[in-house]
Amino acid sequence: NAGVMQNPRHLVRRRGQEARLRCSPMKGHSHVYWYRQLPEEGLKFMVYLQKENIIDESGMPKERFSAEFPKEGPSILRIQQVVRGDSAAYFCASSPIIVGVSDTQYFGPGTRLTVL
Amino acid sequence: AQSVTQLDSQVPVFEEAPVELRCNYSSSVSVYLFWYVQYPNQGLQLLLKYLSGSTLVKGINGFEAEFNKSQTSFHLRKPSVHISDTAEYFCAVSETSGTYKYIFGTGTRLKVLA
């Protein structure tokens, strides 16, 4: 069973460009979480999605950031008009169906975004 | 709202010595507790978790942690560390209902010295 896949692993963008990060959850997992890790800091929750639904986006910046998890295909985190402060590692985690009890989140290897 | 405090940003320790990495949390509701390890330029790997039951939890690679509700702590321990344990360790909590999103501490960098 393959783990959580993220691509690309490294992404370099110039200021003003768009960054598109992809996450394929583990097989059978229908819950996806995105976290951001700024240099020398811990991970901060951004958004929680289920298939075709955004459940909690309380950690997403109000502008330029969006996320989706379509019925088919990977989850996408999109950052428009990137700025230097967006440089960070972005981690995706997936979790199986939650039936009344929390379950572990399994993390991907991350996408390291560098904005020049 | 929850918060997690990892007071030690860096912990140097000699090989084969014991180590304890501290984690304290604050929450007005019940939480689940987790420890993850992150090796350089890699993702996070689960070491252990506490959901319910016995307060002493054993994980992978010889690590264990003890949940102390009265002190709101979940300290991670290993009786004898190896060079390969050098990594960043993150403590996290999630609510026992709702979205289950994780709140992470800022991490503790464990450096094992030869």
gemmi code that builds the backbone of each chain (N, CA, C; Angstrom):
import gemmi

chains = {
    "A": [
        ("ASN", (0.854, -1.191, 0.000), (0.000, 0.000, 0.000), (0.888, 1.238, 0.000)),
        ("ALA", (0.859, 1.973, -1.101), (1.708, 3.141, -1.211), (1.297, 4.168, -0.171)),
        ("GLY", (2.270, 4.955, 0.276), (1.993, 5.996, 1.239), (1.400, 7.212, 0.577)),
        ("VAL", (1.338, 8.306, 1.326), (0.833, 9.565, 0.786), (1.874, 10.116, -0.195)),
        ("MET", (1.409, 10.480, -1.370), (2.317, 10.967, -2.395), (2.105, 12.471, -2.564)),
        ("GLN", (3.205, 13.176, -2.651), (3.121, 14.604, -2.936), (4.066, 14.929, -4.090)),
        ("ASN", (3.607, 15.789, -4.964), (4.507, 16.276, -6.005), (4.125, 17.684, -6.413)),
        ("PRO", (5.138, 18.450, -6.836), (6.540, 18.039, -6.852), (7.148, 18.064, -5.460)),
        ("ARG", (8.315, 17.508, -5.290), (8.988, 17.551, -4.005), (9.617, 18.923, -3.779)),
        ("HIS", (10.075, 19.521, -4.835), (10.655, 20.858, -4.756), (10.048, 21.702, -5.870)),
        ("LEU", (9.732, 22.947, -5.528), (9.103, 23.844, -6.498), (9.691, 25.234, -6.318)),
        ("VAL", (10.176, 25.784, -7.394), (10.726, 27.131, -7.362), (9.851, 28.030, -8.218)),
        ("ARG", (9.428, 29.132, -7.656), (8.589, 30.078, -8.374), (9.145, 31.487, -8.155)),
        ("ARG", (8.898, 32.336, -9.135), (9.224, 33.754, -8.976), (8.012, 34.476, -8.414)),
        ("ARG", (8.255, 35.566, -7.758), (7.161, 36.358, -7.183), (6.115, 36.665, -8.248)),
        ("GLY", (4.859, 36.487, -7.894), (3.762, 36.763, -8.811), (3.272, 35.549, -9.584)),
        ("GLN", (4.043, 34.459, -9.588), (3.610, 33.261, -10.299), (2.648, 32.446, -9.437)),
        ("GLU", (2.116, 31.397, -10.038), (1.214, 30.504, -9.312), (1.963, 29.233, -8.941)),
        ("ALA", (1.652, 28.717, -7.758), (2.194, 27.427, -7.335), (1.044, 26.460, -7.161)),
        ("ARG", (1.226, 25.265, -7.677), (0.203, 24.236, -7.580), (0.840, 22.980, -6.981)),
        ("LEU", (0.344, 22.590, -5.813), (0.888, 21.450, -5.093), (-0.143, 20.330, -5.087)),
        ("ARG", (0.343, 19.103, -5.324), (-0.571, 17.975, -5.436), (-0.337, 16.962, -4.327)),
        ("CYS", (-1.420, 16.340, -3.926), (-1.355, 15.324, -2.872), (-2.289, 14.173, -3.221)),
        ("SER", (-1.730, 12.975, -3.300), (-2.540, 11.774, -3.480), (-2.566, 11.024, -2.162)),
        ("PRO", (-3.732, 10.892, -1.533), (-3.796, 10.226, -0.229), (-3.549, 8.734, -0.362)),
        ("MET", (-3.353, 8.095, 0.762), (-3.208, 6.640, 0.779), (-4.502, 6.012, 0.275)),
        ("LYS", (-4.372, 4.851, -0.296), (-5.532, 4.145, -0.824), (-6.533, 3.911, 0.297)),
        ("GLY", (-7.783, 4.240, 0.024), (-8.835, 4.022, 1.014), (-9.041, 5.196, 1.960)),
        ("HIS", (-8.184, 6.213, 1.862), (-8.328, 7.386, 2.722), (-9.127, 8.460, 2.001)),
        ("SER", (-10.126, 8.992, 2.702), (-10.963, 9.995, 2.060), (-10.885, 11.352, 2.748)),
        ("HIS", (-9.954, 11.474, 3.699), (-9.781, 12.736, 4.402), (-8.370, 13.245, 4.140)),
        ("VAL", (-8.257, 14.515, 3.766), (-6.965, 15.115, 3.471), (-6.785, 16.406, 4.270)),
        ("TYR", (-5.606, 16.559, 4.834), (-5.248, 17.761, 5.599), (-4.003, 18.376, 4.958)),
        ("TRP", (-3.957, 19.677, 4.918), (-2.747, 20.391, 4.477), (-2.191, 21.198, 5.653)),
        ("TYR", (-0.862, 21.133, 5.800), (-0.152, 21.869, 6.838), (1.004, 22.621, 6.187)),
        ("ARG", (1.388, 23.725, 6.806), (2.526, 24.499, 6.317), (3.576, 24.567, 7.427)),
        ("GLN", (4.821, 24.364, 7.041), (5.925, 24.458, 7.987), (6.874, 25.549, 7.520)),
        ("LEU", (6.869, 26.653, 8.249), (7.806, 27.723, 7.940), (9.168, 27.357, 8.517)),
        ("PRO", (10.234, 27.925, 7.994), (11.573, 27.579, 8.489), (11.686, 27.719, 10.006)),
        ("GLU", (12.244, 26.712, 10.636), (12.494, 26.710, 12.082), (11.204, 26.764, 12.911)),
        ("GLU", (10.095, 26.376, 12.322), (8.826, 26.370, 13.070), (8.155, 25.010, 12.959)),
        ("GLY", (7.125, 24.830, 13.777), (6.324, 23.610, 13.683), (5.325, 23.704, 12.548)),
        ("LEU", (4.549, 22.664, 12.383), (3.550, 22.638, 11.329), (2.284, 23.347, 11.782)),
        ("LYS", (1.713, 24.092, 10.857), (0.464, 24.817, 11.140), (-0.637, 24.310, 10.214)),
        ("PHE", (-1.762, 23.980, 10.793), (-2.913, 23.499, 10.033), (-3.396, 24.571, 9.061)),
        ("MET", (-3.711, 24.136, 7.846), (-4.251, 25.066, 6.860), (-5.710, 24.720, 6.526)),
        ("VAL", (-5.930, 23.470, 6.063), (-7.265, 23.146, 5.563), (-7.485, 21.639, 5.669)),
        ("TYR", (-8.766, 21.285, 5.840), (-9.186, 19.878, 5.937), (-10.279, 19.654, 4.891)),
        ("LEU", (-10.063, 18.642, 4.063), (-11.006, 18.380, 2.987), (-11.431, 16.914, 2.991)),
        ("GLN", (-12.649, 16.697, 2.579), (-13.110, 15.383, 2.176), (-13.420, 15.480, 0.679)),
        ("LYS", (-13.700, 14.357, 0.062), (-13.959, 14.371, -1.373), (-15.019, 15.427, -1.704)),
        ("GLU", (-14.664, 16.363, -2.556), (-15.552, 17.407, -3.068), (-16.057, 18.374, -1.996)),
        ("ASN", (-15.505, 18.340, -0.809), (-15.958, 19.240, 0.244), (-14.790, 19.819, 1.028)),
        ("ILE", (-14.860, 21.113, 1.306), (-13.939, 21.727, 2.251), (-14.638, 21.739, 3.602)),
        ("ILE", (-14.038, 21.058, 4.568), (-14.673, 20.918, 5.872), (-14.240, 22.027, 6.821)),
        ("ASP", (-12.959, 22.349, 6.807), (-12.419, 23.346, 7.731), (-11.259, 24.043, 7.046)),
        ("GLU", (-11.412, 25.326, 6.771), (-10.326, 26.088, 6.143), (-9.896, 27.225, 7.045)),
        ("SER", (-10.036, 27.027, 8.334), (-9.748, 28.097, 9.292), (-8.282, 28.508, 9.309)),
        ("GLY", (-7.391, 27.658, 8.811), (-5.974, 27.985, 8.814), (-5.464, 28.542, 7.502)),
        ("MET", (-6.340, 28.694, 6.544), (-5.920, 29.181, 5.223), (-5.865, 30.704, 5.222)),
        ("PRO", (-4.828, 31.290, 4.656), (-4.831, 32.745, 4.451), (-6.052, 33.128, 3.608)),
        ("LYS", (-6.580, 34.299, 3.888), (-7.855, 34.699, 3.259), (-7.719, 34.946, 1.768)),
        ("GLU", (-6.540, 35.321, 1.338), (-6.341, 35.646, -0.075), (-5.273, 34.758, -0.673)),
        ("ARG", (-5.383, 34.516, -1.952), (-4.389, 33.843, -2.792), (-4.312, 32.333, -2.610)),
        ("PHE", (-4.810, 31.807, -1.515), (-4.713, 30.365, -1.255), (-6.074, 29.704, -1.478)),
        ("SER", (-6.044, 28.535, -2.117), (-7.264, 27.759, -2.277), (-6.898, 26.280, -2.304)),
        ("ALA", (-7.860, 25.437, -1.987), (-7.620, 23.990, -1.978), (-8.853, 23.283, -2.493)),
        ("GLU", (-8.625, 22.126, -3.091), (-9.723, 21.301, -3.549), (-9.330, 19.836, -3.449)),
        ("PHE", (-10.354, 18.995, -3.414), (-10.158, 17.545, -3.384), (-11.290, 16.970, -4.232)),
        ("PRO", (-11.061, 16.878, -5.535), (-12.140, 16.457, -6.438), (-12.495, 14.989, -6.277)),
        ("LYS", (-13.603, 14.638, -6.878), (-14.074, 13.255, -6.803), (-13.021, 12.298, -7.361)),
        ("GLU", (-12.392, 12.704, -8.436), (-11.327, 11.911, -9.028), (-10.045, 12.733, -9.011)),
        ("GLY", (-8.940, 12.080, -8.717), (-7.667, 12.770, -8.780), (-7.188, 13.260, -7.437)),
        ("PRO", (-6.003, 13.886, -7.452), (-5.391, 14.296, -6.188), (-6.007, 15.556, -5.607)),
        ("SER", (-5.650, 15.823, -4.371), (-5.997, 17.109, -3.769), (-4.978, 18.140, -4.273)),
        ("ILE", (-5.443, 19.352, -4.487), (-4.584, 20.424, -4.990), (-4.605, 21.595, -4.009)),
        ("LEU", (-3.428, 22.076, -3.681), (-3.300, 23.337, -2.937), (-2.728, 24.347, -3.917)),
        ("ARG", (-3.459, 25.415, -4.134), (-3.067, 26.415, -5.125), (-2.741, 27.728, -4.437)),
        ("ILE", (-1.598, 28.281, -4.795), (-1.207, 29.588, -4.254), (-1.013, 30.522, -5.443)),
        ("GLN", (-1.834, 31.530, -5.503), (-1.723, 32.487, -6.608), (-0.829, 33.652, -6.215)),
        ("GLN", (-0.155, 34.222, -7.216), (0.681, 35.423, -7.011), (1.587, 35.257, -5.791)),
        ("VAL", (2.428, 34.248, -5.831), (3.259, 33.923, -4.670), (4.152, 35.091, -4.280)),
        ("VAL", (4.424, 35.150, -2.969), (5.350, 36.143, -2.408), (6.417, 35.386, -1.646)),
        ("ARG", (7.508, 36.080, -1.291), (8.634, 35.409, -0.637), (8.191, 34.737, 0.669)),
        ("GLY", (7.249, 35.340, 1.365), (6.769, 34.772, 2.625), (6.043, 33.446, 2.472)),
        ("ASP", (5.726, 33.064, 1.235), (5.083, 31.763, 1.011), (6.105, 30.633, 0.989)),
        ("SER", (7.385, 30.958, 0.970), (8.429, 29.928, 0.968), (8.315, 29.098, 2.242)),
        ("ALA", (8.128, 27.817, 2.071), (7.893, 26.924, 3.208), (7.820, 25.499, 2.690)),
        ("ALA", (7.707, 24.567, 3.640), (7.397, 23.182, 3.273), (5.914, 22.966, 3.500)),
        ("TYR", (5.264, 22.400, 2.534), (3.818, 22.155, 2.611), (3.602, 20.646, 2.682)),
        ("PHE", (2.967, 20.222, 3.759), (2.750, 18.791, 3.972), (1.273, 18.455, 3.841)),
        ("CYS", (1.050, 17.343, 3.219), (-0.285, 16.797, 3.113), (-0.345, 15.553, 4.007)),
        ("ALA", (-1.481, 15.353, 4.644), (-1.695, 14.144, 5.438), (-3.050, 13.569, 5.071)),
        ("SER", (-3.154, 12.260, 5.126), (-4.451, 11.646, 4.874), (-4.841, 10.731, 6.033)),
        ("SER", (-6.127, 10.484, 6.109), (-6.664, 9.687, 7.202), (-7.826, 8.867, 6.649)),
        ("PRO", (-8.015, 7.668, 7.174), (-9.154, 6.877, 6.700), (-10.468, 7.445, 7.221)),
        ("ILE", (-11.529, 6.841, 6.806), (-12.842, 7.298, 7.234), (-12.915, 7.268, 8.749)),
        ("ILE", (-13.364, 8.362, 9.321), (-13.444, 8.469, 10.776), (-14.826, 8.004, 11.201)),
        ("VAL", (-14.876, 6.948, 11.981), (-16.171, 6.449, 12.427), (-16.260, 6.645, 13.925)),
        ("GLY", (-16.460, 7.874, 14.338), (-16.660, 8.174, 15.748), (-15.376, 8.293, 16.552)),
        ("VAL", (-14.277, 7.839, 15.971), (-13.009, 7.881, 16.708), (-11.938, 8.427, 15.790)),
        ("SER", (-11.108, 9.288, 16.339), (-10.019, 9.834, 15.532), (-9.062, 8.729, 15.117)),
        ("ASP", (-8.468, 8.888, 13.984), (-7.447, 7.952, 13.565), (-6.206, 8.733, 13.169)),
        ("THR", (-5.152, 8.017, 13.000), (-3.861, 8.638, 12.737), (-3.849, 9.321, 11.386)),
        ("GLN", (-3.143, 10.407, 11.303), (-2.887, 11.056, 10.022), (-1.526, 10.577, 9.512)),
        ("TYR", (-1.497, 10.233, 8.231), (-0.278, 9.754, 7.603), (0.237, 10.854, 6.677)),
        ("PHE", (1.488, 11.223, 6.881), (2.018, 12.387, 6.194), (2.806, 12.014, 4.943)),
        ("GLY", (2.700, 12.870, 3.958), (3.525, 12.756, 2.766), (4.895, 13.374, 3.015)),
        ("PRO", (5.777, 13.278, 2.008), (7.150, 13.779, 2.172), (7.249, 15.299, 2.078)),
        ("GLY", (6.162, 15.955, 1.662), (6.178, 17.411, 1.606), (6.617, 17.968, 0.269)),
        ("THR", (6.178, 19.184, 0.006), (6.654, 19.972, -1.141), (7.335, 21.213, -0.587)),
        ("ARG", (8.590, 21.381, -0.962), (9.339, 22.541, -0.491), (9.277, 23.627, -1.557)),
        ("LEU", (8.553, 24.698, -1.215), (8.348, 25.801, -2.144), (9.347, 26.913, -1.840)),
        ("THR", (10.046, 27.317, -2.872), (10.962, 28.453, -2.756), (10.506, 29.544, -3.711)),
        ("VAL", (10.300, 30.728, -3.168), (9.889, 31.855, -3.997), (11.057, 32.825, -4.128)),
        ("LEU", (11.449, 33.040, -5.373), (12.611, 33.909, -5.615), (12.196, 35.370, -5.738)),
    ],
    "B": [
        ("ALA", (-9.874, 26.243, 22.366), (-8.710, 26.078, 21.489), (-7.612, 25.331, 22.235)),
        ("GLN", (-6.803, 24.634, 21.443), (-5.706, 23.891, 22.044), (-4.374, 24.565, 21.726)),
        ("SER", (-3.391, 24.273, 22.566), (-2.030, 24.704, 22.282), (-1.074, 23.647, 22.801)),
        ("VAL", (0.090, 23.591, 22.198), (1.105, 22.608, 22.575), (2.422, 23.339, 22.786)),
        ("THR", (3.088, 23.020, 23.878), (4.361, 23.660, 24.202), (5.462, 22.615, 24.301)),
        ("GLN", (6.484, 22.803, 23.502), (7.686, 21.993, 23.616), (8.782, 22.977, 24.035)),
        ("LEU", (9.103, 22.949, 25.314), (9.975, 23.974, 25.877), (11.404, 23.884, 25.371)),
        ("ASP", (11.851, 22.664, 25.075), (13.238, 22.480, 24.660), (13.331, 22.511, 23.148)),
        ("SER", (13.990, 23.531, 22.612), (14.113, 23.588, 21.154), (15.218, 22.652, 20.671)),
        ("GLN", (16.232, 22.451, 21.509), (17.321, 21.547, 21.141), (17.720, 20.735, 22.362)),
        ("VAL", (17.989, 19.452, 22.155), (18.446, 18.583, 23.233), (19.647, 17.782, 22.729)),
        ("PRO", (20.846, 18.100, 23.223), (22.004, 17.268, 22.883), (22.161, 16.166, 23.930)),
        ("VAL", (22.494, 14.984, 23.478), (22.665, 13.863, 24.404), (23.677, 12.895, 23.809)),
        ("PHE", (24.462, 12.269, 24.680), (25.435, 11.314, 24.186), (24.777, 9.980, 23.847)),
        ("GLU", (25.384, 9.308, 22.896), (24.889, 7.993, 22.480), (24.818, 7.053, 23.674)),
        ("GLU", (23.774, 6.261, 23.722), (23.459, 5.272, 24.752), (22.969, 5.885, 26.062)),
        ("ALA", (22.875, 7.186, 26.123), (22.297, 7.850, 27.302), (20.778, 7.898, 27.161)),
        ("PRO", (20.059, 8.047, 28.278), (18.604, 8.208, 28.200), (18.238, 9.630, 27.805)),
        ("VAL", (17.023, 9.783, 27.283), (16.570, 11.119, 26.897), (15.077, 11.266, 27.195)),
        ("GLU", (14.688, 12.478, 27.540), (13.280, 12.812, 27.704), (13.015, 14.116, 26.965)),
        ("LEU", (12.033, 14.089, 26.093), (11.609, 15.282, 25.366), (10.243, 15.685, 25.920)),
        ("ARG", (10.158, 16.931, 26.345), (8.970, 17.358, 27.068), (7.893, 17.946, 26.160)),
        ("CYS", (6.651, 17.658, 26.522), (5.513, 18.193, 25.792), (4.409, 18.499, 26.796)),
        ("ASN", (3.940, 19.718, 26.806), (2.786, 20.099, 27.605), (1.715, 20.673, 26.687)),
        ("TYR", (0.479, 20.451, 27.041), (-0.599, 20.937, 26.194), (-1.635, 21.671, 27.036)),
        ("SER", (-2.437, 22.440, 26.347), (-3.541, 23.155, 26.982), (-4.775, 22.928, 26.136)),
        ("SER", (-5.859, 22.520, 26.799), (-7.095, 22.290, 26.058), (-8.274, 22.298, 27.010)),
        ("SER", (-9.394, 22.814, 26.554), (-10.617, 22.830, 27.362), (-11.469, 21.585, 27.092)),
        ("VAL", (-11.042, 20.781, 26.105), (-11.791, 19.566, 25.780), (-10.825, 18.388, 25.770)),
        ("SER", (-11.382, 17.200, 25.667), (-10.539, 16.006, 25.619), (-9.719, 16.002, 24.332)),
        ("VAL", (-8.523, 15.477, 24.432), (-7.642, 15.438, 23.262), (-7.013, 14.065, 23.086)),
        ("TYR", (-6.594, 13.828, 21.865), (-5.697, 12.731, 21.567), (-4.294, 13.321, 21.435)),
        ("LEU", (-3.284, 12.514, 21.702), (-1.917, 13.009, 21.715), (-1.017, 12.152, 20.832)),
        ("PHE", (-0.082, 12.799, 20.165), (0.777, 12.122, 19.203), (2.211, 12.645, 19.320)),
        ("TRP", (3.144, 11.772, 19.005), (4.531, 12.177, 18.767), (4.924, 11.710, 17.360)),
        ("TYR", (5.499, 12.655, 16.611), (6.007, 12.364, 15.278), (7.498, 12.690, 15.229)),
        ("VAL", (8.215, 11.993, 14.338), (9.626, 12.271, 14.119), (9.795, 12.709, 12.672)),
        ("GLN", (10.669, 13.701, 12.482), (10.963, 14.188, 11.135), (12.473, 14.163, 10.914)),
        ("TYR", (12.910, 13.326, 9.985), (14.315, 13.308, 9.598), (14.550, 14.399, 8.553)),
        ("PRO", (15.776, 14.855, 8.392), (16.041, 15.990, 7.500), (15.443, 15.809, 6.111)),
        ("ASN", (14.715, 16.831, 5.687), (14.114, 16.879, 4.340), (13.145, 15.731, 4.071)),
        ("GLN", (12.544, 15.228, 5.124), (11.553, 14.171, 4.946), (10.235, 14.564, 5.599)),
        ("GLY", (9.243, 13.721, 5.400), (7.954, 13.937, 6.024), (7.953, 13.479, 7.467)),
        ("LEU", (6.771, 13.464, 8.076), (6.648, 13.079, 9.472), (6.259, 11.613, 9.590)),
        ("GLN", (6.886, 10.956, 10.523), (6.583, 9.549, 10.783), (6.043, 9.418, 12.191)),
        ("LEU", (4.953, 8.685, 12.336), (4.345, 8.523, 13.651), (5.219, 7.649, 14.540)),
        ("LEU", (5.515, 8.139, 15.737), (6.241, 7.345, 16.732), (5.274, 6.598, 17.630)),
        ("LEU", (4.284, 7.321, 18.143), (3.297, 6.714, 19.036), (2.129, 7.669, 19.203)),
        ("LYS", (1.049, 7.131, 19.769), (-0.140, 7.943, 19.978), (-0.861, 7.481, 21.232)),
        ("TYR", (-1.571, 8.404, 21.853), (-2.437, 8.091, 22.967), (-3.864, 8.476, 22.592)),
        ("LEU", (-4.737, 7.472, 22.600), (-6.144, 7.744, 22.332), (-6.966, 7.540, 23.604)),
        ("SER", (-6.693, 6.441, 24.304), (-7.398, 6.159, 25.553), (-6.690, 4.962, 26.201)),
        ("GLY", (-7.151, 4.600, 27.395), (-6.616, 3.403, 28.034), (-5.366, 3.687, 28.834)),
        ("SER", (-4.415, 2.751, 28.776), (-3.192, 2.860, 29.558), (-2.463, 4.154, 29.261)),
        ("THR", (-2.007, 4.804, 30.309), (-1.357, 6.110, 30.114), (0.078, 5.977, 29.639)),
        ("LEU", (0.645, 4.770, 29.724), (1.992, 4.542, 29.215), (1.866, 3.926, 27.833)),
        ("VAL", (2.409, 4.625, 26.859), (2.262, 4.202, 25.473), (3.632, 3.857, 24.912)),
        ("LYS", (3.712, 2.708, 24.285), (4.979, 2.313, 23.661), (4.883, 2.496, 22.150)),
        ("GLY", (5.977, 2.984, 21.564), (5.967, 3.229, 20.135), (7.087, 2.499, 19.428)),
        ("ILE", (7.401, 3.003, 18.243), (8.448, 2.363, 17.458), (9.827, 2.846, 17.900)),
        ("ASN", (10.842, 2.121, 17.481), (12.245, 2.500, 17.732), (12.580, 2.639, 19.213)),
        ("GLY", (11.846, 1.960, 20.083), (12.168, 1.955, 21.505), (11.667, 3.161, 22.292)),
        ("PHE", (10.869, 4.018, 21.655), (10.332, 5.187, 22.339), (9.062, 4.830, 23.113)),
        ("GLU", (8.827, 5.577, 24.192), (7.593, 5.473, 24.936), (7.220, 6.860, 25.461)),
        ("ALA", (5.962, 7.022, 25.813), (5.501, 8.300, 26.351), (4.446, 8.027, 27.400)),
        ("GLU", (4.333, 8.943, 28.340), (3.343, 8.799, 29.400), (2.408, 9.993, 29.425)),
        ("PHE", (1.127, 9.710, 29.359), (0.095, 10.740, 29.420), (-0.190, 11.042, 30.878)),
        ("ASN", (-0.057, 12.306, 31.262), (-0.349, 12.726, 32.623), (-1.420, 13.809, 32.541)),
        ("LYS", (-2.648, 13.411, 32.846), (-3.773, 14.336, 32.672), (-3.700, 15.500, 33.648)),
        ("SER", (-3.298, 15.234, 34.881), (-3.276, 16.301, 35.889), (-2.227, 17.356, 35.571)),
        ("GLN", (-1.131, 16.922, 34.954), (-0.078, 17.868, 34.586), (-0.155, 18.267, 33.114)),
        ("THR", (-1.159, 17.775, 32.436), (-1.349, 18.028, 30.990), (-0.034, 17.884, 30.242)),
        ("SER", (0.584, 16.728, 30.438), (1.870, 16.487, 29.790), (1.851, 15.158, 29.055)),
        ("PHE", (2.757, 15.049, 28.092), (2.901, 13.827, 27.302), (4.363, 13.747, 26.892)),
        ("HIS", (5.230, 13.478, 27.854), (6.669, 13.486, 27.616), (7.123, 12.207, 26.922)),
        ("LEU", (8.065, 12.359, 26.024), (8.602, 11.240, 25.248), (9.929, 10.805, 25.856)),
        ("ARG", (10.140, 9.488, 25.958), (11.363, 8.989, 26.587), (11.956, 7.848, 25.770)),
        ("LYS", (13.280, 7.720, 25.901), (13.963, 6.549, 25.367), (15.118, 6.255, 26.304)),
        ("PRO", (15.257, 4.997, 26.741), (16.277, 4.684, 27.745), (17.712, 4.741, 27.231)),
        ("SER", (17.885, 4.544, 25.904), (19.237, 4.520, 25.360), (19.165, 4.954, 23.890)),
        ("VAL", (19.719, 6.114, 23.593), (19.564, 6.644, 22.227), (20.711, 6.206, 21.331)),
        ("HIS", (20.433, 6.226, 20.030), (21.433, 5.920, 19.015), (21.657, 7.137, 18.137)),
        ("ILE", (22.775, 7.128, 17.448), (23.082, 8.220, 16.525), (21.932, 8.423, 15.548)),
        ("SER", (21.320, 7.342, 15.132), (20.252, 7.406, 14.135), (18.982, 8.070, 14.662)),
        ("ASP", (18.911, 8.322, 15.955), (17.740, 9.018, 16.523), (17.831, 10.532, 16.338)),
        ("THR", (18.934, 11.010, 15.846), (19.081, 12.440, 15.587), (18.039, 12.883, 14.579)),
        ("ALA", (17.162, 13.785, 15.007), (16.027, 14.208, 14.174), (15.257, 15.285, 14.922)),
        ("GLU", (14.187, 15.771, 14.294), (13.277, 16.728, 14.923), (12.053, 15.947, 15.394)),
        ("TYR", (11.611, 16.237, 16.620), (10.487, 15.515, 17.193), (9.362, 16.507, 17.477)),
        ("PHE", (8.171, 16.150, 17.024), (7.006, 17.017, 17.180), (5.933, 16.331, 18.009)),
        ("CYS", (5.424, 17.065, 18.963), (4.268, 16.639, 19.742), (3.032, 17.301, 19.125)),
        ("ALA", (1.926, 16.594, 19.087), (0.701, 17.152, 18.502), (-0.516, 16.671, 19.285)),
        ("VAL", (-1.574, 17.475, 19.260), (-2.847, 17.083, 19.857), (-3.954, 17.268, 18.828)),
        ("SER", (-5.012, 16.513, 19.004), (-6.214, 16.753, 18.218), (-7.412, 16.572, 19.132)),
        ("GLU", (-8.505, 17.238, 18.789), (-9.738, 17.051, 19.543), (-10.236, 15.623, 19.352)),
        ("THR", (-11.042, 15.164, 20.291), (-11.610, 13.818, 20.182), (-12.912, 13.803, 19.398)),
        ("SER", (-13.259, 14.941, 18.824), (-14.432, 15.025, 17.952), (-14.214, 16.180, 16.989)),
        ("GLY", (-15.111, 16.338, 16.043), (-14.954, 17.462, 15.114), (-14.052, 17.131, 13.950)),
        ("THR", (-13.141, 18.001, 13.637), (-12.319, 17.841, 12.442), (-11.049, 17.028, 12.672)),
        ("TYR", (-10.665, 16.842, 13.924), (-9.464, 16.085, 14.255), (-8.185, 16.697, 13.708)),
        ("LYS", (-8.209, 17.975, 13.376), (-6.983, 18.596, 12.887), (-5.961, 18.621, 14.008)),
        ("TYR", (-4.698, 18.545, 13.610), (-3.620, 18.516, 14.588), (-3.163, 19.922, 14.930)),
        ("ILE", (-2.832, 20.124, 16.211), (-2.122, 21.314, 16.649), (-0.737, 20.835, 17.066)),
        ("PHE", (0.292, 21.370, 16.440), (1.646, 20.904, 16.682), (2.402, 21.843, 17.618)),
        ("GLY", (3.345, 21.270, 18.356), (4.332, 22.070, 19.042), (5.385, 22.537, 18.055)),
        ("THR", (6.300, 23.345, 18.527), (7.322, 23.920, 17.645), (8.475, 22.972, 17.381)),
        ("GLY", (8.480, 21.830, 18.047), (9.491, 20.828, 17.757), (10.688, 20.890, 18.694)),
        ("THR", (11.305, 19.735, 18.871), (12.553, 19.612, 19.633), (13.562, 18.898, 18.757)),
        ("ARG", (14.708, 19.539, 18.582), (15.754, 18.932, 17.752), (16.649, 18.092, 18.655)),
        ("LEU", (16.596, 16.791, 18.485), (17.435, 15.878, 19.261), (18.730, 15.626, 18.496)),
        ("LYS", (19.842, 15.903, 19.154), (21.141, 15.653, 18.522), (21.885, 14.645, 19.382)),
        ("VAL", (22.144, 13.481, 18.828), (22.846, 12.434, 19.546), (24.317, 12.506, 19.186)),
        ("LEU", (25.131, 12.608, 20.223), (26.576, 12.788, 20.047), (27.315, 11.483, 20.282)),
        ("ALA", (28.343, 11.247, 19.475), (29.137, 10.015, 19.614), (30.079, 10.091, 20.821)),
    ],
}
model = gemmi.Model(1)
for chain_id, residues in chains.items():
    chain = gemmi.Chain(chain_id)
    for i, (resn, *xyz) in enumerate(residues, 1):
        res = gemmi.Residue()
        res.name, res.seqid = resn, gemmi.SeqId(i, " ")
        for name, pos in zip(("N", "CA", "C"), xyz):
            atom = gemmi.Atom()
            atom.name, atom.element = name, gemmi.Element(name[0])
            atom.pos, atom.b_iso = gemmi.Position(*pos), 0.0
            res.add_atom(atom)
        chain.add_residue(res)
    model.add_chain(chain)
structure = gemmi.Structure()
structure.add_model(model)
structure.setup_entities()
